[in-house]
């Protein structure tokens, strides 16, 4: 979006790669078919933004001057040949920002001026100039200042309230998302995807949308439900893991029978997703917005099933937050342009790490395989301690010493600490030992033998404050604890 107090608004839809248009009016980016003309998308975004502005109580200027255009930065209009001034119906070349127009600052300024002139000459100039007050309102609409309380993080000091202020990257993501209905948002651990997903869900509820917030991981679902408790109580927000959603809707539709006492992988990979598909003719269409966190852990078919729960599949609100570097169970389906296109999801990125200190970020960033570079916004924090110990008894003794130092010498409350393992609970020597000096490990989802208790998120008892959480790397979510011991 380009805004000028006198010229008005110019909304520019950007498409990368080689752009082509066939004789049937179909647009392609590379070999991928676009769902709609980029000019139509730009016009819809313009209309949406103008309506949002005019809905503001402080807006009193009437309909603003506004035009739309497209940007194809990877192509050159000169390849069309001389005399060609249209790319199709409603697609004049004067409204195409190509690579040549981006070659210099002067060329870019000339193109912007020409695009504004096009719309003024076409009658759009009949709208009102924005003026400085409207520019301020526009900035407030698209770059709101907001605060989110940390997800299930306790205050380090009870005398001070700890809050997470949305970083510039999160504000940018929220501002961009406000003008979209469907997007795939990629970002590394610590970029705030979960907080933004929760905030977006609550905003849609506030606007009257029946909203589903769904994730893969049970502990995360529990955190999200507590974080958005007000919206959940209102009845307009459903928070669930994908498999719990399958189970609940399957029972509601009467398409799922008795559940086995011991559930194997086939139960989660085939039976429950199949129950959701069978239930859709009965329960589909109940939501106007679906927001997915941990999208990298979903099968493509699961995302397609969630889309069918919308009242208008393919059109209603669908946002999927994902990180290919955290794809623990299968390849991230959203890494495929074809999958994003089939679900009509616009790709967006959140590339600021607002959670970790620079030292922790430096240690972890080497394993990130998504887009980059990633910037760590926090500069504080200690360097991570790396303790070398032989497998077995030496590792268990090293863990005992670390926990003693944290709790006794540095006075860190036990519930602020998590011990994480790459082994499952049933295979972990750490979990089997359970007690390290005076420090006791806890996980309400598992018995002493490491077997799952089969509890839903609302059945797990609250962790005693004098215990230390033990969990697997796969299940743990970064916002759960401030201190992590990886063993």
N, C-alpha and C positions, 0 to 999 in steps of 0.2 A: 504494500500500500504506500502510495506517495501522496502527501497532503501539503497544500499550500494555502495560506490564508486568503489569497485573492483568486487563484485558479481553481481551487476546489480539491476533489479527491480523484485519484487514479488508481484503480485496483488492477494489479498485474498478476495473471496466472502464469506460473513458470513450469515449463516442461523441459527435461533434459534429454540428451541423446539425439539421434537422428529422427527427424519428424517427417511423416509422410501422410498423404491424403489420397484415398482411392476414388474411383469413379462413382461409388455409391455414397460418398460423403462420410466414409469411415476414417477416423484419425488413428495413426499408429505412432508409438514411441519405440523406435527400434522395430522389433517384430511383434511387440505387444499391442493389442487392440485397446484403445482408450474407450472407456464407457461412454463418454460424451465429448463433444467438441470442447477444446480448451477455451474457446471464446464464450461458449455457453456457461462453462464453469466460472469464468471471470465475471460474467454478467450476474450470475446467481450470487457470487460473493459480494459484488457491489450492492445488489439489492438488499442482501442480508445486513450489511454494515450500515447502509443508509437507514434501514428500519430500526436497527439497534440505536443509532444516534437519535432518531426522532422520538424514540420511546423514553429517553432520559428526561426526568422532570425539569432539569435545568435548560433543556434545549428549547429555544423559542425562535429560531431563525428560519423556520420553514424548511422546505426540501433543499438540501445543499447541492451545489454543482458536483456532478460525479460522472466519471467515465470509466471504461474498462479497456484492458489491453492484454496481450500475452507476451511472454518472453521465451524465446528459443535460443539460449546462449550458446548451444553447441553447433548451430547451423548458420548458414550465410544466405540471406535473401538473394544475393547475386546469382545463386545457382538456379533460380527460377527462370532467368533470361529477361531481357528487356521488355518493357511494356506490360508485364503481368502485375496487376494491382489488386487482385483478389485471390485468396486461397480457398474460397468457397463462400456460401451464403453467410453474410454477416461477418466475414473474416478479411477485412482490408489489410493490405501489407503495411499501411501507415501505422497500424496498431500492433506491429510485431517488432519487438526488441530482439535483434539477432546478435550474433557474435561480433559483427563489424561495429554495431552501435555501442558495444561495450569495450571497444579497443582502447579508447581514450576517455578521460573525464569529459572533455569538450563534446565528443560524439554522443556520450550518454546524456549530457544536458540538452543537446540539440534534439535528441529523440524525445525526451520527456516534454520539452516545450512543444514539439510538433504534435504529440499525442494529446496534450491539453488543448491545443488549437483545433485539432480535429473535432473534439467534442463540443467546444464552444461554437464552432461553425455549424455543427450538426443540430444545434438547438439545446444541448445540455447546459449551455451557458445561461439559460433562463433561470436555472437554480440560483440560490443565494450563495455568495462567497462565504467561506467559513468564518473569517475573522479570527482574531487572537483568542477570544473566549472559547470559541468552538474548537480551536486547536488544543486548548487545555482539556476540554471535555473528551476529545478524541483520545488524547494520551491517557487519560484516566480510564477510559473504556478498554483500551487495548493493552495497557501496562499497569494493571492495578497493583497497589501495595497490599499484601496480604500476609497473614501469619498463620502458621499451622503448628499446633502443639505436637511434640514428638510422639510417635506411635508407641505407646506402652513403655516409654522410657520414664523412669522416676527422676525427680529432681536430685541433682547432686547435693544441693544445699537446700534444705526445706525453707530457709529464709528468703530464697530467691526463686522466682518462677522461670524455668528454662523453656524457651520457645525457639522454634526454627523459623527464621525469616526466609521467605521464599527468595532464592537466589535469582540473579538476573536470568540464568538459563531457564529456571522454572517459570518465572514471569513471562519470558518470551514464549515458552511452550504453551502456557495457559492462554496468552493473548492470541496466539496462532490458532489454537484449538477452538476458541470462541467463534471463529468464522468458518469452522468445518463441522461436518456431521460424521465423518468416518475417517479414521487415521490409524496408522501403525507407528507407534512412538518407540524408538530404540534408544537405549542409553545404558551405560555401565552401572555396576553396583555403586550405590552412593550418590547417584545423580538425582534422586528424589522422585523416581517414577511412581513408587507406591504412594507417596504423599500427594502427588498430583492426581493420581487415579482416585484416591479417596476424596480429595477436594472437588474434582470434577463430578463425582457421583452425587455429592451433597448439593452442588450447584444445580444439577439437573432435577433433583428432588425438589429444591426450592422453587424451580420454575414449573413444577407440576407434572414432571415426567415420572411414569412408573419405571423404576431403574433397577437393573441387576448388576451387582459388582461381584465378579467371580474370579477365583484364583485356583491354583493347583494345590497349594500347600495348606494343610489344616491349621498349623499355628498362625500363619498369615491371615487366614480367614477369621480366626478368633480376634486377632489384633484389629483388623479392619472393622469388624462388627462393633468392638468396643469404641474405636475411634469415631465411628459415625453413628453412635448409639441413638442420638436424637432423630436422625433421618430414618433409622430402622424402626424406632418406636412409632413414627408417623405412619408407617405402613406402606410407604411408597418406595422404600429401598430394601432389596433383598441382598444379603451378603452370604456367599456360600462358596465352598470348594466345588469344582466341576463334578466330581464323583458324588458328593452329597446332593447336588442339584439333580443329577441323573436319578439317584435313588428316590428322592422325594417326589419328583414329578412322575417317575415311573409308577410309584405306589398310588399317586393321585389319579393317574389315568387307568390304573388297574392292569398294567402290562408287565408287571414284575411280580414273580412269585416269592416263595420263601427264600431267605438268605442263608447261605451255608455258614456253618460255625467258623470254618477256616476258609478264608477268601484267598484264592490264588491270583496270579497275575492276570489270568484270563478274565476273571471277574471284573477287574478294573479296566482292562484294555478292550474287552469285547462286550461283556454282558451289560454293564451299566451304560456305556455309550449307546448300545443297541436299544436299551430300554428308553433312553431319551428320544431317540429317533422314532420309536414306536409311539411315544407319548405326544409327539409334536402335533399330529392332527387333532388331538383333544385339548392340549394345553398351550399350543403355540399362539403367538400374537398378543401375549399379555404385557409385553414390555415395549416402551418407546425408546429406551436407551439401555445398551449393554456395554459395560466397561470390563475389560479383561486385564488382570495383572498376571505376571509370570507367563506371558503368551508363548515364550520359547518352549515350555513344557507341554504344550497342547498339540495333539494331532491336527492336521489340516481339517479333517472331517469333523472334529469336535468344534472348531471355530465355525464351520459351516452350519452345524446344528444350532449353535448359539444364535447365529444370524436368523435362523428360522423361528426363534422365540420372539422376534420383534413383530410389531403389528404390521410393518411394511418392510419385509426382508430386502436387503440390498439398498435401502433408502434411509431407514431410521438410523438413529445414532449408534455407532459402533466404534469404540476405541480399544486398541490392543497395545499394551505396554510390554516390551520384550527386550531381552539381552541375549544375543547368540552365545556370549561367553559363559552364561549360566545355564545353557541347555544341557541338563544333567541326564535326561531320560531318552532324548531323541534329538535329531537335528531340528534347529529352529525353523518352523515352516514359514515364518515371516521374513526370513532371509531371501526367499524367492520372490522376485518381482511378479512372476506369474500368479502366485498365491495372493499377493497384495492386490493385484489387478482384479482377480476373480471376485474378491470381497469388496472391491471399490474403496480400498484403504489408501489414503495419501501418506507417503512416508515422511516422518519427522524425526529429528534427533534432539537429544538432551545430552550435552557433552561436558557439563560441569559436575565434578564430584564435590558435593557440598557436605558430605558426611565425614569423610576420613581426613585425618591430618596429612600433610604433605609427605611425611615419612612413611605412613602406612600405605598411602596411595602409590608411592614409588615402589614399595615392595610388591604390591598386587598388580600394578598396571602392566607388568610384563606378560601377564596371562590373558589380557583383554584382547579379543579377536574381532571386535566390532569396529564401527567407524571411529575416527579420531582426528586430531589428538584430544586427549582428555585432560582437563585442567582441574587441579585440586585447589579449591578456594580457601581451605583452612591451612594456616601455616603453623599452628600450635601443635602440641602433642609430643610425647616421648617417642624415641626410636623403638621399633619392635625388638624384643629380646628373642634371640635365637639360641636355644639350649640344646646341645647335642647329648644324647644318651642312648645307650644300647637298648635294643628291643627287650621287652620283658620287665624284670624287676627293677632295672636301673631307670627305665622310663617312668614306672609307677612311683618310685622314690623321688624322681625329679619333679613330678607333678605335685606330690605332697609338699615339697619344699616351696614350690611356686605359690600354691594356694595358701600356705601358712604366711608367706611374706605379704601377699595381697591383703588377706583378711586381718592378720594380727599386727604386722608391722606398719602397713600403709593404711589400715583401717577402712578398707573398701567393704561395704556391706555385701554379704554372700549373694543376695539376689541380683546384684548388679553384674555378676560374673557368669560367663558361660564357658563350659568345657566342651569342645567339639572334636569329633573323631571322624575319620574316613571310613570306619567300620560300622556296621549295623549294631544295634544294641545287643543282639543275641551273640554277636561275634566279638564284642569288645571286652578285653580284659579290664579296662578302666571301669566300665559299667558293672561288671561282675564284682569287682572289689567294692565299689560303692562308697566307702568311707576312706578318707585320707587324713589321718590325724583326727582333728575335731571337725573337719569339714565333710559334709554329707552331700552326695550328688542326688539330683531329683529329676524325674520326668514323669508327669502324670499320665502319659499315654502308654507306658510300658511297665511290665512287672519285673521283679528281680532277675528272672531268667532271660530278660530281653524280648519276650513275646509281647506283641501289641495287645492292648486290652480292648481294642475295637470300639473306643469311645468317640462320639462325635465331639465337635469343638465345644458345644455348650455343656457337655457332661464331664469335662476334665476339671478336676478341682484346682483351686488356686494354689500356686506354689507357696510353700511356707517360706517366710522371709529369712530363715536361718539356713536355707539350703542353697546349693549351687546347681543351676540348670546344666544337664548333660544332654546333648543331642548330636545328631549327625550333621555333617556339613550340608547335606542335601536339604534337610528340613529347616535349618536355621535361617532366620531372616535378620539382616544386619541391624535393624532398628530395635531388636528385642533387648539387647544388652550393650553396655558401654565397654565392658572388659571381656576379651576373648582369649582363652587358652586353647590353642590348637595342638592336639597330641596324637 
